[in-house]
Amino acid sequence: MKTRRTVLTALASLTALGVLTACGSGDAAVNEIKPEGQKDTGINVGPDQNRVHTAEVAALADKLPEAVRKRGTLILGVSAKSNPPLAFRATDDKTLIGVELDLATLVADTLGLEPQFEPVSWENLFVGLDSGKFDAVFSNVTVTEERKDKYDFATYRLDDLAFEAKKGSGWTVKGPEDVAGKRIAVGTGTNQEKILVDWSRQNEKAGRKGVDIKYYDNTTDYYLALQSGRIDGYLGPNPTVAYHVASAGQTEAVGKFSGAGAGLQGKIAATTKKDSGLVAAYAAAIDHIVANGTYAQVLKRWGLSTEAVTKSEINPPGLPRTKN
């Protein structure tokens, strides 16, 4: 296990591992961490999270398949990549924390199950669902029409994307023409990549330069490239961008969009294998935590209240299919 001094050094050098913008009520352990170059915001990034919990609702637990009820655990895939405040490692460099895990814990509580988190790469989240290894994935997964062919969805958060640039860039992104000829980093295999590729094609069709799309293995690599001037911007989940802008103080958000593209509000959802018999239980559990207020507590804790939903939707309209 890394010592506190080692963790502070790592945080100082990797500014993408910033600090939270707010603490939720009831947080017991607060580590006052101020890495060099970051704002002084005391928040809990330690392993002792004192998560918000809720009581089991037997009528909702009865919606689960018998095999899952008997097992007593909910096996959940989450991203192994550090993406605060969605999912990332605490200061012990081991414990997974973040809004995705907190919300998944509330769903498991409601269904009377113990959450078992399995961190894997993005592509292996879906491999795990396909193989039956995971009961669900809570990992900022956007509902898309293509994904609905293989998976069922129970929505729990709005999906917004944001462009991030170096502070003082003088750049605002409102549409495809604003990214023409720009060097922009994006995560491979993500919906934001699909949108950026589509915008690049629109630019080329209109006689403008396409987008020079860049890929990196880790979120921290995007920010190092941004600071060094190797890229002009980064397109990522709005929570991740907002978190980094607020914590590091070196960048700015220059454009915000729905994760489903123009004309449709994207939705983030608990994702399960199609016809697994689990999606109705997830939706009912999400509706319950929305109603009892624990859902709002978690979103407020992580500064994501603006992305709240009022009700979970099962398989709503998603990001349109890719056109050939």
C-alpha positions as CSV (number, residue, x, y, z in Angstrom):
1,M,0.0,0.0,0.0
2,K,1.3,3.4,-0.8
3,T,2.0,5.8,2.0
4,R,0.2,9.1,2.3
5,R,3.3,11.0,1.2
6,T,3.5,8.8,-2.0
7,V,-0.1,9.4,-2.7
8,L,0.3,13.2,-2.4
9,T,3.3,13.1,-4.7
10,A,1.3,11.2,-7.3
11,L,-1.7,13.5,-7.0
12,A,0.6,16.5,-7.4
13,S,2.1,15.2,-10.6
14,L,-1.2,13.8,-12.1
15,T,-3.6,16.7,-11.9
16,A,-6.4,14.8,-13.4
17,L,-6.8,13.1,-10.1
18,G,-8.3,16.2,-8.6
19,V,-10.5,16.8,-5.6
20,L,-14.3,16.7,-5.3
21,T,-16.2,19.9,-5.4
22,A,-18.4,19.1,-2.4
23,C,-18.9,16.6,0.5
24,G,-22.2,14.9,1.2
25,S,-23.8,15.0,4.6
26,G,-22.6,12.2,6.8
27,D,-19.1,11.8,5.4
28,A,-17.0,10.7,8.3
29,A,-13.5,10.7,7.0
30,V,-12.3,13.8,5.2
31,N,-8.7,13.9,3.9
32,E,-7.6,17.5,3.6
33,I,-5.5,17.0,0.4
34,K,-4.1,20.0,-1.5
35,P,-1.5,18.8,-4.1
36,E,0.7,21.5,-5.5
37,G,-1.1,23.5,-8.2
38,Q,-4.6,22.5,-7.1
39,K,-7.3,24.4,-5.3
40,D,-7.7,23.9,-1.6
41,T,-10.9,21.9,-1.4
42,G,-11.1,19.5,1.6
43,I,-13.0,16.4,0.5
44,N,-13.1,12.7,1.1
45,V,-10.9,10.8,-1.3
46,G,-9.8,8.2,1.3
47,P,-10.9,4.6,1.4
48,D,-13.3,5.1,4.3
49,Q,-16.1,6.6,2.3
50,N,-19.0,6.1,4.7
51,R,-21.4,5.6,1.7
52,V,-25.0,6.5,1.8
53,H,-27.1,3.4,2.3
54,T,-30.8,2.5,2.3
55,A,-33.0,-0.4,3.6
56,E,-34.1,-3.5,1.7
57,V,-37.5,-3.4,0.1
58,A,-38.7,-7.0,0.0
59,A,-41.4,-6.4,-2.7
60,L,-38.7,-5.1,-5.0
61,A,-36.2,-7.9,-4.1
62,D,-38.9,-10.3,-5.2
63,K,-38.6,-9.0,-8.7
64,L,-35.1,-10.6,-9.0
65,P,-34.5,-14.0,-10.6
66,E,-34.4,-16.7,-7.9
67,A,-30.8,-17.6,-8.6
68,V,-29.6,-14.0,-7.9
69,R,-31.7,-13.8,-4.7
70,K,-30.2,-17.1,-3.4
71,R,-26.7,-16.0,-4.2
72,G,-27.1,-12.8,-2.2
73,T,-24.6,-10.8,-4.2
74,L,-25.0,-8.4,-7.2
75,I,-21.9,-8.8,-9.4
76,L,-21.3,-5.4,-11.1
77,G,-18.8,-4.4,-13.7
78,V,-17.2,-1.0,-13.4
79,S,-14.5,0.8,-15.3
80,A,-10.9,0.2,-14.2
81,K,-9.8,3.5,-15.8
82,S,-9.6,6.4,-13.4
83,N,-12.4,8.8,-14.2
84,P,-13.3,10.9,-11.2
85,P,-15.9,11.5,-10.1
86,L,-17.4,8.5,-11.9
87,A,-15.1,5.7,-10.7
88,F,-11.5,6.0,-9.4
89,R,-9.1,4.8,-6.8
90,A,-9.0,6.3,-3.3
91,T,-5.8,7.5,-1.7
92,D,-4.8,3.9,-0.7
93,D,-4.5,3.3,-4.5
94,K,-6.8,0.3,-4.1
95,T,-10.4,1.1,-2.9
96,L,-12.8,2.0,-5.7
97,I,-14.9,5.1,-5.1
98,G,-17.1,7.4,-7.1
99,V,-20.7,8.2,-8.0
100,E,-21.2,5.1,-10.0
101,L,-20.3,2.8,-7.1
102,D,-22.4,4.8,-4.7
103,L,-25.5,4.6,-6.9
104,A,-25.0,0.9,-7.6
105,T,-24.6,0.3,-3.8
106,L,-28.0,1.9,-3.2
107,V,-29.6,-0.3,-5.9
108,A,-28.1,-3.4,-4.3
109,D,-29.2,-2.2,-0.8
110,T,-32.8,-1.8,-2.0
111,L,-32.7,-5.3,-3.5
112,G,-31.2,-6.9,-0.4
113,L,-28.0,-7.8,-2.1
114,E,-24.3,-7.2,-1.4
115,P,-22.6,-5.4,-4.3
116,Q,-19.5,-7.0,-5.6
117,F,-17.6,-4.6,-7.9
118,E,-15.4,-6.0,-10.7
119,P,-13.1,-3.3,-12.3
120,V,-12.3,-4.1,-16.0
121,S,-11.4,-2.3,-19.2
122,W,-14.3,-0.6,-21.2
123,E,-14.5,-3.4,-23.8
124,N,-14.5,-6.1,-21.1
125,L,-17.6,-4.6,-19.4
126,F,-19.6,-5.8,-22.4
127,V,-17.7,-9.1,-22.6
128,G,-18.6,-9.7,-19.0
129,L,-22.3,-9.0,-19.7
130,D,-22.3,-11.2,-22.8
131,S,-20.7,-14.1,-20.9
132,G,-23.1,-13.8,-17.9
133,K,-20.2,-12.9,-15.5
134,F,-21.8,-9.5,-14.6
135,D,-25.4,-9.0,-13.4
136,A,-25.1,-5.4,-14.5
137,V,-22.7,-2.7,-15.5
138,F,-22.7,0.7,-13.7
139,S,-20.1,2.6,-15.7
140,N,-21.4,5.7,-17.5
141,V,-23.0,3.6,-20.2
142,T,-25.2,5.5,-22.6
143,V,-28.3,4.0,-24.1
144,T,-27.9,3.5,-27.8
145,E,-30.2,1.8,-30.4
146,E,-27.4,-0.6,-31.3
147,R,-26.7,-1.6,-27.7
148,K,-30.4,-2.2,-27.2
149,D,-30.1,-5.2,-29.6
150,K,-28.0,-7.0,-27.0
151,Y,-28.7,-5.3,-23.6
152,D,-31.5,-4.0,-21.4
153,F,-31.2,-0.6,-19.8
154,A,-32.6,1.1,-16.7
155,T,-31.7,4.8,-16.7
156,Y,-30.3,6.6,-13.7
157,R,-28.6,9.8,-14.9
158,L,-28.6,12.3,-17.7
159,D,-25.8,11.9,-20.2
160,D,-24.0,15.1,-21.1
161,L,-20.6,15.5,-22.8
162,A,-18.2,18.5,-22.7
163,F,-15.2,19.8,-24.5
164,E,-12.3,20.9,-22.3
165,A,-9.5,23.2,-23.4
166,K,-6.6,25.0,-21.8
167,K,-7.7,28.0,-19.8
168,G,-7.8,31.2,-21.8
169,S,-8.1,29.3,-25.1
170,G,-10.7,31.7,-26.4
171,W,-12.4,28.7,-28.0
172,T,-16.1,27.9,-27.9
173,V,-17.7,24.8,-29.4
174,K,-21.2,25.0,-30.6
175,G,-21.1,22.6,-33.5
176,P,-19.0,20.7,-36.1
177,E,-17.5,23.8,-37.7
178,D,-15.9,24.8,-34.3
179,V,-13.8,21.6,-34.3
180,A,-12.6,21.7,-37.9
181,G,-8.9,21.1,-38.1
182,K,-8.5,20.8,-34.3
183,R,-6.6,18.1,-32.5
184,I,-9.0,16.6,-30.1
185,A,-8.6,13.6,-27.8
186,V,-11.4,11.2,-27.1
187,G,-11.9,7.7,-25.6
188,T,-11.9,4.9,-28.1
189,G,-15.2,2.9,-28.4
190,T,-17.2,5.6,-26.7
191,N,-20.3,7.5,-27.8
192,Q,-18.3,10.8,-27.7
193,E,-15.9,9.2,-30.3
194,K,-18.9,8.4,-32.6
195,I,-20.1,12.0,-32.3
196,L,-16.7,13.4,-33.0
197,V,-16.1,11.1,-36.0
198,D,-19.6,12.2,-37.3
199,W,-18.7,15.9,-36.9
200,S,-15.4,15.3,-38.7
201,R,-17.2,13.8,-41.6
202,Q,-19.7,16.7,-41.7
203,N,-16.8,19.1,-41.9
204,E,-15.1,17.3,-44.7
205,K,-18.4,17.1,-46.6
206,A,-18.8,20.8,-46.2
207,G,-15.3,21.5,-47.5
208,R,-13.8,22.2,-44.1
209,K,-10.9,20.3,-42.5
210,G,-11.7,17.2,-40.6
211,V,-10.9,16.6,-36.9
212,D,-7.4,15.3,-36.0
213,I,-8.6,12.7,-33.4
214,K,-6.1,11.5,-30.8
215,Y,-6.3,8.5,-28.5
216,Y,-4.6,7.9,-25.1
217,D,-4.7,5.0,-22.7
218,N,-5.5,7.0,-19.6
219,T,-7.4,10.1,-18.6
220,T,-4.3,11.6,-17.1
221,D,-2.6,11.3,-20.5
222,Y,-5.3,13.5,-22.0
223,Y,-4.6,16.3,-19.6
224,L,-0.9,16.1,-19.9
225,A,-1.2,16.4,-23.6
226,L,-3.6,19.3,-23.2
227,Q,-1.2,21.2,-20.9
228,S,1.7,20.6,-23.2
229,G,-0.1,21.8,-26.3
230,R,-0.1,18.5,-28.1
231,I,-3.9,18.6,-28.4
232,D,-6.3,21.5,-28.6
233,G,-9.1,19.8,-26.6
234,Y,-10.6,16.8,-25.0
235,L,-14.2,15.5,-25.4
236,G,-15.4,13.5,-22.5
237,P,-18.2,12.9,-20.0
238,N,-19.4,16.2,-18.5
239,P,-18.9,15.0,-14.9
240,T,-15.2,14.1,-15.6
241,V,-14.6,17.5,-17.4
242,A,-16.4,19.5,-14.7
243,Y,-14.5,17.7,-12.0
244,H,-11.1,18.4,-13.5
245,V,-11.9,22.0,-14.4
246,A,-13.0,22.7,-10.8
247,S,-10.1,20.8,-9.1
248,A,-7.0,21.6,-11.2
249,G,-7.8,25.2,-12.2
250,Q,-5.8,24.9,-15.4
251,T,-8.5,24.2,-18.0
252,E,-12.0,25.3,-18.9
253,A,-15.1,23.8,-20.4
254,V,-15.8,25.3,-23.8
255,G,-18.9,23.4,-24.9
256,K,-21.5,21.1,-23.5
257,F,-23.8,18.7,-25.4
258,S,-26.2,15.8,-24.9
259,G,-24.5,12.4,-25.1
260,A,-27.1,11.3,-27.7
261,G,-26.3,14.1,-30.1
262,A,-28.6,16.8,-31.4
263,G,-32.4,16.7,-30.7
264,L,-32.2,13.9,-28.0
265,Q,-31.2,13.9,-24.4
266,G,-28.8,11.1,-23.7
267,K,-29.4,8.8,-20.7
268,I,-26.9,6.8,-18.6
269,A,-28.2,3.5,-17.5
270,A,-27.7,0.3,-15.5
271,T,-26.9,-2.2,-18.3
272,T,-27.7,-5.9,-18.2
273,K,-27.8,-8.7,-20.7
274,K,-31.0,-8.7,-22.7
275,D,-33.8,-10.8,-21.3
276,S,-31.8,-11.5,-18.1
277,G,-34.9,-10.8,-16.0
278,L,-33.0,-8.1,-14.1
279,V,-33.9,-4.8,-15.7
280,A,-37.3,-4.4,-14.0
281,A,-35.8,-4.8,-10.6
282,Y,-33.1,-2.3,-11.3
283,A,-35.6,0.3,-12.6
284,A,-37.9,-0.2,-9.5
285,A,-34.9,0.1,-7.2
286,I,-33.8,3.3,-8.9
287,D,-37.3,4.8,-8.6
288,H,-37.3,3.9,-4.9
289,I,-34.0,5.6,-4.1
290,V,-35.2,8.7,-6.1
291,A,-38.4,8.8,-4.0
292,N,-36.7,8.3,-0.6
293,G,-34.0,11.0,-1.2
294,T,-30.9,8.9,-1.0
295,Y,-30.3,9.2,-4.8
296,A,-30.3,13.0,-4.4
297,Q,-27.8,12.8,-1.5
298,V,-25.4,10.8,-3.6
299,L,-25.6,13.2,-6.6
300,K,-25.2,16.2,-4.4
301,R,-22.2,14.6,-2.7
302,W,-20.4,14.3,-6.1
303,G,-21.6,17.7,-7.5
304,L,-23.9,16.0,-10.1
305,S,-27.4,17.2,-9.1
306,T,-28.0,18.8,-12.5
307,E,-27.8,15.3,-14.1
308,A,-30.6,13.8,-11.9
309,V,-33.5,11.9,-13.4
310,T,-37.0,11.9,-11.9
311,K,-37.8,8.3,-12.9
312,S,-35.9,5.3,-14.3
313,E,-36.8,4.4,-17.9
314,I,-36.4,0.9,-19.3
315,N,-34.9,0.9,-22.8
316,P,-35.8,4.5,-23.8
317,P,-34.9,6.0,-27.2
318,G,-31.1,6.0,-27.5
319,L,-28.3,7.4,-29.6
320,P,-29.2,6.6,-33.2
321,R,-27.6,3.8,-35.1
322,T,-24.4,4.6,-37.0
323,K,-25.0,5.4,-40.6
324,N,-22.8,3.7,-43.2
